[in-house]
């Protein structure tokens, strides 16, 4: 599913990519594979960005292993910084499980 979702991304079929990548991400989380969680979350976040679903993309990136919580006084250059590239991020970012758009 992850590979099929990546192929759909390359074909610019973002809705199909999101569907496959959500399934792949759910499977990765069920198995606990950090590799597949990281891989599928990155592709899923890309699909969300391409669809303009910036908040969902941010939530997926933040929730994966190695995600981050940015302190209220952290500037845009501190922390991982990916949320600042995805869109207007809030000062404090928390884990969220609302991935489905």
Secondary structure, 3 states (H helix, E strand, C coil): CHHHHHHHHHCCCHHHHHHHHHHHHHHHHHHCCHHHHHHHHHHHHHHHHHCCCHHHHHHHHHHCCCCCCCCCCCCCCCCCCHHHHHCCCCCCCCCCCCCCC
